[in-house]
Amino acid sequence: MPERRPFFDLDHPFFRPLWIRVAVVAACLGWAGVELSAGAPGWAILFGALGAYSAWRFFVTFTPRDPED
């Protein structure tokens, strides 16, 4: 049986460089700010939560996998 992988695989080797992880978190939280300033609190909450979750996964519990051959 093949190994099951989550839909959002934040341990993928693509996210190994620090600048990519910082850019993803900054883009999510920045877009939450844009949505909040535009008066769309629902979207701001969604992108803010996505930014907070990705920050947790990228900087607290990040364990990148080795690239598969």
C-alpha atoms as one frame of an Amber mdcrd trajectory, in Angstrom:
protein
   0.000   0.000   0.000   1.482   3.405  -0.948   2.318   5.941   1.731  -0.458
   8.482   2.292   0.611  12.111   2.076  -1.394  15.086   3.276  -2.991  17.441
   0.770  -0.750  20.283   1.950   2.653  18.648   2.339   4.563  21.369   4.173
   7.500  18.997   4.784   8.208  18.763   1.048  11.863  19.398   0.073  10.727
  22.468  -1.890  10.304  24.289   1.442  13.817  23.495   2.698  15.321  26.971
   1.922  14.524  29.472   4.662  13.682  32.291   2.247  10.855  30.261   0.681
   9.298  29.546   4.079   9.560  33.212   5.085   8.066  34.315   1.751   5.071
  31.968   2.082   4.287  33.139   5.612   4.792  36.811   4.681   2.564  36.486
   1.615  -0.269  34.901   3.611  -0.110  37.389   6.468   0.383  40.301   4.078
  -2.662  39.302   2.072  -4.634  39.039   5.309  -3.693  42.672   5.959  -4.791
  43.682   2.461  -8.140  41.953   2.911  -8.625  43.513   6.322  -7.886  46.994
   4.980 -10.328  46.364   2.113 -13.097  45.586   4.591 -13.295  41.831   4.041
 -12.834  40.335   7.508 -13.804  36.810   6.426 -10.982  36.580   3.911  -8.625
  38.279   6.357  -9.365  35.616   8.974  -8.879  32.845   6.404  -5.502  34.125
   5.184  -4.417  35.071   8.699  -5.147  31.552   9.905  -3.304  30.100   6.910
  -0.310  32.324   7.665  -0.328  31.391  11.350  -0.587  27.670  10.562   2.204
  27.803   8.006   4.394  29.784  10.434   3.831  27.092  13.071   4.637  24.287
  10.635   7.637  26.032   9.021   9.375  27.409  12.099   8.323  25.196  15.025
   7.647  21.689  13.720   9.475  21.685  10.348  11.101  18.342   9.477  11.856
  18.299   5.740  11.914  15.005   3.905  14.821  13.988   1.710  14.205  14.353
  -2.016  12.906  11.142  -3.487  15.030   9.506  -6.157
